[in-house]
Amino acid sequence: MKKVYSYPVIFAVEDHQTKDGDFPVFITIPDLIDAGFVASSGGHTEDDIIGIASNCMKNALENGIKNGLEVPSISNLRDIDVKRHLASYDEGPVELKSITIEWIKAEV
């Protein structure tokens, strides 16, 4: 039986346009990453970034559960350390246009 999971997801939009006129977006799911899951991805503003985030969450949960990881509880938004989670994005300085946290669902 499938279960619906919902976690806060950080979307960080870089402040430089690609040659196609859109912006790179880094996607990370803090609760899953903190629990040992591989839960980050990327896309562009013209992509379906909500869909990419949902697929990232689904794949992370399926693989993590298969490998014996425990599904974590959901954090309060105010407890998420955005700066720490974005630090893993790039070793060099990156100018960001915006940072958004959205609740995303995935069925596993």
Backbone as a chain_set.jsonl record, in Angstrom:
{"seq": "MKKVYSYPVIFAVEDHQTKDGDFPVFITIPDLIDAGFVASSGGHTEDDIIGIASNCMKNALENGIKNGLEVPSISNLRDIDVKRHLASYDEGPVELKSITIEWIKAEV", "coords": {"N": [[0.848, -1.189, 0.0], [0.58, 2.175, -0.855], [1.97, 5.211, 0.49], [1.5, 8.637, 1.305], [3.892, 11.11, 1.519], [5.007, 14.165, 2.936], [7.146, 16.872, 2.819], [9.116, 19.764, 3.731], [10.714, 21.596, 1.156], [13.63, 23.061, -0.112], [14.072, 25.568, -2.477], [16.451, 27.054, -4.332], [17.172, 29.727, -6.272], [19.419, 30.642, -8.697], [21.194, 33.712, -9.424], [21.756, 34.259, -12.142], [21.184, 34.245, -15.589], [20.668, 31.55, -17.876], [21.805, 30.655, -21.187], [19.447, 30.109, -22.431], [17.663, 31.76, -21.243], [16.488, 31.185, -18.808], [16.699, 30.389, -15.248], [19.059, 28.678, -13.165], [18.089, 26.225, -10.733], [18.479, 25.021, -7.497], [17.574, 22.201, -5.68], [16.648, 20.939, -2.587], [16.019, 18.628, 0.081], [15.754, 19.008, 3.248], [14.985, 17.48, 5.652], [15.137, 14.814, 4.815], [17.788, 14.629, 3.909], [19.177, 15.122, 6.302], [18.578, 12.772, 7.592], [20.078, 10.927, 6.296], [19.375, 10.259, 3.717], [19.725, 10.482, 0.126], [18.949, 13.361, -1.212], [18.697, 15.617, -3.115], [18.506, 17.798, -5.937], [18.335, 19.318, -9.182], [17.344, 21.911, -11.469], [15.763, 24.066, -13.83], [14.23, 27.311, -14.023], [12.323, 27.241, -16.025], [11.634, 24.624, -16.113], [9.588, 21.938, -14.774], [9.783, 22.397, -11.76], [8.534, 21.733, -9.368], [7.555, 19.184, -9.899], [10.013, 17.916, -10.365], [11.115, 18.096, -7.801], [9.259, 16.538, -6.355], [9.631, 14.03, -7.587], [12.313, 13.645, -6.888], [12.053, 13.43, -4.095], [10.44, 11.133, -3.926], [12.13, 9.162, -5.126], [14.323, 9.311, -3.358], [13.145, 8.493, -0.92], [12.22, 5.88, -1.609], [14.664, 4.552, -2.263], [16.146, 4.966, 0.12], [14.551, 3.706, 2.094], [14.62, 1.109, 1.1], [17.267, 0.59, 1.605], [17.316, 0.452, 4.323], [17.053, 2.779, 5.849], [15.513, 4.919, 8.267], [12.42, 6.526, 8.005], [12.242, 9.972, 8.374], [10.827, 12.247, 10.853], [8.792, 15.184, 10.316], [10.161, 18.397, 10.013], [9.703, 21.544, 11.742], [9.19, 24.529, 9.953], [10.621, 26.756, 10.898], [12.766, 25.592, 12.117], [14.51, 24.692, 10.218], [17.717, 24.776, 8.939], [18.59, 26.745, 6.678], [20.872, 27.973, 5.574], [22.942, 26.141, 6.184], [22.11, 23.924, 4.692], [22.213, 24.917, 2.108], [24.889, 25.329, 1.868], [26.063, 23.003, 1.0], [25.59, 23.055, -1.644], [27.333, 24.433, -3.422], [30.809, 24.848, -3.626], [32.069, 27.25, -4.038], [31.366, 30.838, -3.983], [27.985, 31.65, -4.643], [25.675, 33.629, -6.233], [22.417, 34.254, -5.251], [19.146, 34.567, -6.503], [16.67, 34.132, -5.375], [15.234, 32.419, -2.532], [13.164, 29.834, -1.666], [10.865, 28.038, 0.343], [8.905, 25.264, 0.061], [6.094, 23.14, 0.672], [6.135, 19.865, -0.368], [4.727, 16.984, -1.864], [4.98, 13.399, -2.084], [4.236, 10.199, -3.348], [4.791, 7.059, -2.101]], "CA": [[0.0, 0.0, 0.0], [1.381, 3.389, -0.956], [1.766, 6.233, 1.51], [1.864, 9.976, 0.849], [4.807, 11.822, 2.399], [5.093, 15.596, 2.647], [8.283, 17.496, 3.491], [9.528, 21.063, 3.188], [11.774, 21.522, 0.15], [14.264, 24.355, -0.391], [14.363, 25.897, -3.868], [17.36, 28.198, -4.402], [17.284, 30.16, -7.67], [20.639, 31.421, -8.91], [20.969, 35.047, -9.98], [22.3, 34.462, -13.492], [20.399, 33.576, -16.611], [21.33, 30.67, -18.817], [21.676, 31.138, -22.57], [18.046, 29.922, -22.817], [16.86, 32.79, -20.595], [15.93, 30.788, -17.515], [17.639, 30.448, -14.129], [19.285, 27.394, -12.491], [17.432, 26.057, -9.435], [18.968, 23.922, -6.663], [16.462, 21.643, -4.907], [17.133, 20.073, -1.504], [14.994, 18.231, 1.053], [16.551, 18.954, 4.478], [14.662, 16.398, 6.587], [15.652, 13.55, 4.283], [19.256, 14.694, 3.918], [19.635, 14.97, 7.694], [18.363, 11.378, 7.999], [20.973, 10.073, 5.534], [18.873, 10.017, 2.367], [20.261, 11.325, -0.942], [17.713, 14.073, -1.536], [18.859, 16.934, -3.732], [18.425, 17.745, -7.385], [18.418, 20.636, -9.79], [16.551, 22.142, -12.662], [15.745, 25.453, -14.274], [12.938, 27.933, -13.77], [11.375, 26.857, -17.071], [11.29, 23.22, -15.894], [8.585, 21.65, -13.757], [10.614, 22.161, -10.581], [7.726, 21.045, -8.346], [7.596, 17.775, -10.3], [11.373, 17.429, -10.12], [11.247, 17.939, -6.347], [8.441, 15.397, -5.948], [10.338, 12.821, -8.036], [13.513, 13.525, -6.048], [11.602, 12.929, -2.8], [9.994, 9.748, -4.119], [13.312, 8.319, -5.332], [15.105, 9.29, -2.118], [12.441, 7.654, 0.055], [12.247, 4.477, -2.052], [16.02, 4.017, -2.122], [16.526, 4.972, 1.528], [13.797, 2.652, 2.788], [15.176, -0.152, 0.595], [18.577, 0.419, 2.24], [17.17, 0.345, 5.768], [16.966, 4.052, 6.572], [14.234, 5.219, 8.912], [11.789, 7.738, 7.481], [12.291, 10.973, 9.449], [9.661, 13.089, 11.119], [8.804, 16.452, 9.582], [10.641, 19.558, 10.787], [9.022, 22.831, 11.663], [9.916, 25.394, 9.017], [11.546, 27.655, 11.6], [13.913, 24.822, 12.58], [15.362, 24.307, 9.087], [18.922, 25.602, 8.79], [18.701, 26.947, 5.232], [22.258, 28.283, 5.227], [23.716, 24.895, 6.226], [21.711, 23.056, 3.578], [22.671, 25.508, 0.852], [26.352, 25.267, 1.851], [26.466, 21.819, 0.247], [25.246, 23.288, -3.042], [28.476, 24.838, -4.234], [31.945, 25.197, -2.77], [32.386, 28.659, -4.246], [30.23, 31.734, -3.766], [26.929, 31.657, -5.651], [24.68, 34.672, -6.002], [21.07, 33.715, -5.369], [18.061, 35.502, -6.821], [15.629, 33.911, -4.364], [15.17, 31.151, -1.814], [11.786, 29.55, -1.296], [10.61, 26.722, 0.932], [7.543, 24.828, -0.26], [5.739, 21.773, 1.077], [5.973, 19.023, -1.537], [4.27, 15.633, -1.547], [5.348, 12.289, -2.951], [3.589, 8.943, -2.978], [5.755, 5.948, -2.134]], "C": [[0.89, 1.247, 0.0], [0.994, 4.389, 0.127], [2.204, 7.578, 0.925], [2.717, 10.644, 1.926], [4.828, 13.286, 1.981], [6.218, 16.194, 3.492], [8.527, 18.89, 2.918], [10.737, 20.885, 2.269], [12.31, 22.936, -0.083], [14.525, 24.453, -1.891], [15.227, 27.154, -3.855], [17.597, 28.539, -5.87], [18.522, 31.035, -7.804], [20.322, 32.729, -9.637], [21.726, 35.261, -11.291], [21.493, 33.628, -14.482], [21.269, 32.652, -17.451], [21.163, 31.251, -20.219], [20.24, 30.986, -23.08], [17.112, 30.916, -22.126], [16.196, 32.376, -19.295], [17.03, 30.807, -16.454], [17.817, 29.061, -13.525], [18.63, 27.379, -11.102], [18.025, 24.836, -8.744], [17.815, 23.497, -5.763], [17.043, 20.724, -3.843], [16.02, 19.828, -0.488], [15.696, 17.989, 2.388], [16.256, 17.77, 5.405], [15.226, 15.058, 6.109], [17.176, 13.526, 4.285], [19.792, 14.479, 5.325], [19.486, 13.54, 8.204], [19.208, 10.404, 7.178], [20.521, 9.739, 4.127], [19.604, 10.926, 1.375], [19.056, 12.06, -1.52], [17.975, 15.494, -2.007], [18.868, 16.751, -5.241], [18.561, 19.152, -7.924], [17.549, 20.707, -11.021], [16.707, 23.585, -13.076], [14.338, 26.002, -14.09], [11.899, 27.587, -14.824], [10.955, 25.394, -16.954], [10.135, 23.122, -14.903], [9.324, 21.348, -12.451], [9.838, 21.514, -9.43], [7.724, 19.546, -8.645], [8.96, 17.155, -10.061], [11.581, 17.177, -8.63], [10.463, 16.73, -5.848], [9.095, 14.081, -6.36], [11.601, 12.577, -7.218], [13.139, 12.926, -4.692], [11.2, 11.461, -2.908], [11.185, 8.806, -4.259], [14.151, 8.206, -4.066], [14.457, 8.372, -1.087], [12.495, 6.177, -0.342], [13.615, 3.858, -1.837], [16.457, 3.94, -0.656], [15.843, 3.867, 2.323], [14.343, 1.284, 2.387], [16.517, -0.461, 1.272], [18.524, 0.485, 3.763], [17.143, 1.651, 6.539], [15.573, 4.248, 7.144], [13.691, 6.536, 8.367], [11.706, 8.763, 8.608], [10.952, 11.675, 9.663], [9.857, 14.42, 10.386], [9.245, 17.584, 10.504], [9.65, 20.711, 10.733], [9.841, 23.717, 10.743], [10.947, 26.254, 9.722], [12.801, 26.936, 12.094], [14.874, 24.426, 11.45], [16.504, 25.3, 8.955], [19.222, 25.753, 7.288], [20.153, 27.166, 4.83], [23.112, 27.012, 5.195], [23.376, 24.003, 5.037], [22.124, 23.619, 2.228], [24.186, 25.48, 0.749], [26.846, 24.07, 1.051], [26.233, 21.976, -1.249], [26.464, 23.573, -3.898], [29.596, 25.254, -3.296], [32.344, 26.657, -2.906], [31.166, 29.526, -4.009], [29.255, 31.699, -4.945], [25.958, 32.763, -5.282], [23.291, 34.088, -6.235], [20.068, 34.836, -5.619], [16.965, 35.378, -5.769], [15.797, 32.541, -3.729], [13.73, 30.979, -1.361], [11.73, 28.174, -0.648], [9.144, 26.401, 0.689], [7.325, 23.424, 0.298], [5.436, 20.986, -0.183], [5.567, 17.615, -1.069], [4.817, 14.635, -2.559], [4.674, 11.027, -2.426], [4.576, 7.808, -3.173], [5.052, 4.686, -1.677]], "O": [[1.84, 1.341, 0.777], [-0.138, 4.413, 0.609], [3.157, 7.647, 0.149], [2.319, 10.733, 3.088], [4.682, 13.602, 0.8], [6.242, 16.045, 4.713], [8.188, 19.166, 1.767], [11.657, 20.124, 2.569], [11.541, 23.886, -0.231], [15.113, 23.557, -2.497], [14.774, 28.209, -3.41], [18.155, 27.738, -6.619], [18.658, 32.044, -7.112], [19.33, 32.839, -10.358], [22.278, 36.338, -11.517], [21.171, 32.466, -14.233], [22.442, 32.929, -17.703], [20.448, 32.236, -20.403], [19.85, 31.647, -24.042], [15.909, 30.923, -22.388], [15.416, 33.144, -18.732], [18.162, 31.197, -16.736], [16.839, 28.328, -13.38], [18.619, 28.387, -10.396], [18.073, 23.749, -9.32], [17.155, 24.339, -5.154], [17.836, 19.834, -4.151], [15.191, 20.701, -0.231], [16.182, 16.886, 2.638], [17.185, 17.126, 5.893], [15.73, 14.268, 6.908], [17.782, 12.51, 4.625], [20.755, 13.737, 5.518], [20.18, 13.136, 9.137], [19.079, 9.191, 7.338], [21.211, 9.01, 3.414], [20.05, 12.014, 1.741], [18.24, 11.469, -2.228], [17.532, 16.458, -1.382], [19.198, 15.679, -5.75], [18.874, 20.078, -7.176], [17.084, 19.693, -11.542], [17.678, 24.246, -12.71], [13.372, 25.243, -14.01], [10.702, 27.635, -14.541], [10.016, 24.967, -17.626], [9.758, 24.111, -14.274], [9.476, 20.185, -12.077], [10.43, 20.818, -8.605], [7.877, 18.732, -7.735], [9.063, 16.014, -9.613], [12.159, 16.161, -8.243], [10.954, 15.978, -5.006], [9.117, 13.127, -5.583], [11.923, 11.434, -6.893], [13.818, 12.026, -4.197], [11.582, 10.644, -2.07], [11.246, 7.773, -3.592], [14.638, 7.124, -3.737], [15.138, 7.566, -0.453], [12.784, 5.32, 0.493], [13.722, 2.76, -1.289], [17.07, 2.956, -0.242], [16.477, 3.179, 3.124], [14.509, 0.404, 3.232], [16.859, -1.624, 1.487], [19.561, 0.565, 4.42], [17.204, 1.636, 7.769], [14.581, 3.797, 6.571], [14.41, 7.53, 8.28], [11.166, 8.47, 9.675], [10.081, 11.695, 8.793], [10.948, 14.729, 9.905], [8.763, 17.71, 11.63], [8.862, 20.83, 9.795], [11.07, 23.653, 10.758], [12.04, 26.462, 9.196], [13.787, 27.582, 12.451], [15.944, 23.88, 11.718], [16.288, 26.509, 8.87], [20.0, 24.99, 6.715], [20.611, 26.597, 3.839], [23.915, 26.828, 4.281], [24.266, 23.394, 4.444], [22.362, 22.855, 1.292], [24.725, 25.596, -0.352], [27.937, 24.117, 0.482], [26.638, 21.119, -2.034], [26.608, 23.011, -4.984], [29.361, 25.93, -2.295], [32.904, 27.235, -1.974], [30.058, 29.015, -3.85], [29.669, 31.719, -6.104], [25.475, 32.826, -4.152], [23.021, 33.501, -7.283], [20.144, 35.908, -5.019], [16.4, 36.377, -5.324], [16.407, 31.636, -4.297], [13.15, 31.874, -0.746], [12.455, 27.26, -1.04], [8.255, 27.166, 1.063], [8.257, 22.624, 0.382], [4.584, 21.381, -0.979], [6.009, 17.135, -0.025], [5.081, 14.967, -3.715], [4.561, 10.82, -1.217], [5.124, 7.617, -4.258], [5.667, 3.621, -1.623]]}, "num_chains": 1, "name": "protein.A"}
